[in-house]
Amino acid sequence: MLTQSRSAVRRLVGTVAVGAAAVGGAVLINPAVASAATAAPDVSYSVAGNDLTLTVHNTNTSITSWCQAFVLNVADAAAVAENPGKLLDPNVVVYPDVSNPSSLWGVGMGGTVTTTAPLPDGTYAVIGGCVDILDGSGFTPTIGTPTVVVVGGPLSGINTGSLTGLFGS
């Protein structure tokens, strides 16, 4: 039993390290992600069993800005950091249901919303994104730095915090 637990921890650490390295490289290659006119939202979360509770606060001052928290498999975090438009791909995003456009309008200017996403056991990246429908960028969101969290299983709730710290930004 102890050997299985050690193997699970090694796999988790390896997955997080690969995801962190990929995200960090993409952010370093594409610094424009962080310099868009619309700011990414403040996102916090907590885990209880298989429920991931997300709180999103839209800090933007434009009445046409909307923000949402997204959950994706950690392996997809680098692709999203390189191309935030992938947050609209239902094959990348685990939560919310991007095939239902009304679920993408999480919170408007200055607002805060809390939602709970029931998820299967796994390692996920949580990332906040905002769009301003009148800023000329279309619907490509401005995103924050992803954080990695484990949902379900014996390591549920373990997270690495912001992946930015691993690269000294």
C-alpha positions as CSV (number, residue, x, y, z in Angstrom):
1,M,0.0,0.0,0.0
2,L,2.8,2.4,0.9
3,T,4.5,1.7,-2.5
4,Q,1.3,2.6,-4.3
5,S,1.0,5.9,-2.4
6,R,4.6,6.8,-3.2
7,S,3.9,6.0,-6.9
8,A,0.8,8.2,-6.9
9,V,2.7,11.1,-5.3
10,R,5.6,10.7,-7.8
11,R,3.1,10.8,-10.7
12,L,1.4,13.9,-9.2
13,V,4.7,15.7,-8.7
14,G,5.8,14.8,-12.2
15,T,2.5,16.0,-13.7
16,V,2.6,19.3,-11.8
17,A,6.3,19.9,-12.8
18,V,5.6,19.3,-16.5
19,G,2.5,21.5,-16.5
20,A,4.4,24.2,-14.6
21,A,7.3,24.2,-17.0
22,A,5.0,24.3,-20.0
23,V,2.9,27.2,-18.6
24,G,6.0,29.1,-17.5
25,G,7.6,28.7,-21.0
26,A,4.4,29.9,-22.7
27,V,4.1,32.9,-20.5
28,L,7.7,33.9,-21.1
29,I,7.4,33.5,-24.8
30,N,4.1,35.4,-25.0
31,P,4.2,38.3,-22.5
32,A,1.4,40.1,-24.3
33,V,-1.1,37.8,-22.5
34,A,-0.6,39.9,-19.4
35,S,-0.5,43.3,-21.0
36,A,-4.0,43.5,-22.4
37,A,-6.3,46.5,-21.6
38,T,-8.7,44.3,-19.6
39,A,-7.4,42.9,-16.3
40,A,-7.7,39.2,-15.3
41,P,-10.1,38.6,-12.4
42,D,-9.2,37.7,-8.8
43,V,-9.9,34.0,-8.4
44,S,-9.9,31.9,-5.2
45,Y,-11.0,28.4,-4.6
46,S,-11.5,25.7,-2.1
47,V,-11.9,21.9,-2.3
48,A,-14.2,19.6,-0.3
49,G,-14.1,16.1,-1.6
50,N,-14.9,16.3,-5.3
51,D,-16.4,19.8,-5.1
52,L,-14.3,22.7,-6.3
53,T,-15.8,26.0,-5.1
54,L,-14.7,29.0,-7.1
55,T,-15.0,32.7,-6.3
56,V,-14.4,35.2,-9.0
57,H,-14.1,39.0,-8.5
58,N,-14.1,41.3,-11.6
59,T,-11.8,44.2,-10.8
60,N,-12.4,45.9,-14.1
61,T,-14.1,49.3,-14.3
62,S,-15.7,49.0,-17.7
63,I,-19.4,48.1,-17.6
64,T,-18.9,45.9,-20.6
65,S,-16.4,43.6,-18.9
66,W,-17.3,40.1,-17.9
67,C,-15.2,37.6,-16.0
68,Q,-15.3,33.8,-15.3
69,A,-13.2,31.2,-13.6
70,F,-12.2,28.2,-15.8
71,V,-11.1,24.7,-14.8
72,L,-9.1,22.7,-17.2
73,N,-7.0,19.6,-17.1
74,V,-3.5,20.6,-16.0
75,A,-2.0,19.3,-19.3
76,D,-4.0,21.9,-21.2
77,A,-2.7,24.9,-19.2
78,A,0.2,25.7,-21.4
79,A,-1.9,25.8,-24.5
80,V,-4.3,28.2,-22.9
81,A,-1.5,30.4,-21.6
82,E,-0.2,30.6,-25.2
83,N,-3.6,31.1,-26.8
84,P,-6.3,32.3,-24.3
85,G,-8.9,31.8,-27.0
86,K,-8.7,28.1,-26.2
87,L,-10.9,28.8,-23.1
88,L,-13.8,28.7,-25.5
89,D,-12.9,25.1,-26.7
90,P,-15.2,22.5,-25.0
91,N,-12.4,19.9,-25.5
92,V,-10.1,22.0,-23.2
93,V,-12.3,23.4,-20.5
94,V,-13.8,21.1,-17.9
95,Y,-15.8,23.9,-16.2
96,P,-17.9,25.9,-17.1
97,D,-19.8,24.2,-19.9
98,V,-18.5,26.4,-22.8
99,S,-21.0,24.8,-25.2
100,N,-23.6,26.8,-23.2
101,P,-22.6,30.5,-23.9
102,S,-24.8,31.8,-21.0
103,S,-22.4,30.0,-18.5
104,L,-19.5,32.1,-19.7
105,W,-20.9,35.4,-18.4
106,G,-19.9,34.8,-14.8
107,V,-19.6,38.3,-13.2
108,G,-19.8,41.9,-14.4
109,M,-17.9,45.0,-13.5
110,G,-16.9,45.1,-9.8
111,G,-19.0,42.0,-8.9
112,T,-18.1,38.8,-7.2
113,V,-19.7,35.4,-7.7
114,T,-19.2,32.0,-6.1
115,T,-20.0,28.7,-7.8
116,T,-19.3,25.0,-7.1
117,A,-18.1,22.6,-9.8
118,P,-18.4,18.9,-9.0
119,L,-15.4,17.2,-10.7
120,P,-14.1,13.7,-11.1
121,D,-10.8,12.9,-9.3
122,G,-7.9,14.6,-11.1
123,T,-5.3,17.3,-11.3
124,Y,-6.7,20.6,-12.7
125,A,-5.6,24.1,-13.5
126,V,-7.8,27.0,-12.3
127,I,-7.5,30.2,-14.3
128,G,-9.5,33.4,-14.4
129,G,-10.4,35.2,-17.7
130,C,-12.1,38.4,-18.5
131,V,-13.4,39.9,-21.8
132,D,-14.5,43.5,-22.5
133,I,-17.0,43.2,-25.4
134,L,-16.2,46.7,-26.5
135,D,-12.4,46.8,-26.2
136,G,-11.7,45.6,-29.8
137,S,-10.1,42.3,-28.8
138,G,-13.2,40.4,-29.7
139,F,-13.9,37.6,-27.3
140,T,-10.3,36.6,-26.6
141,P,-10.1,36.7,-22.8
142,T,-7.3,38.3,-20.7
143,I,-6.2,35.5,-18.4
144,G,-4.4,35.3,-15.0
145,T,-1.8,32.9,-14.0
146,P,-3.1,29.3,-13.6
147,T,-2.9,27.5,-10.3
148,V,-2.9,23.7,-10.0
149,V,-5.2,21.8,-7.6
150,V,-5.9,18.2,-6.9
151,V,-9.5,17.3,-6.7
152,G,-10.7,14.0,-5.1
153,G,-8.6,11.0,-4.0
154,P,-6.3,10.9,-1.0
155,L,-4.4,14.1,-2.1
156,S,-7.6,16.2,-2.6
157,G,-7.1,19.9,-1.9
158,I,-3.4,19.9,-2.4
159,N,-2.3,22.8,-4.6
160,T,0.8,24.4,-5.8
161,G,-0.5,27.9,-5.6
162,S,0.4,30.3,-8.5
163,L,2.7,28.8,-11.1
164,T,4.3,32.2,-11.5
165,G,6.4,31.7,-8.3
166,L,8.2,28.7,-9.9
167,F,9.6,31.1,-12.5
168,G,10.4,34.1,-10.4
169,S,8.1,36.6,-12.0
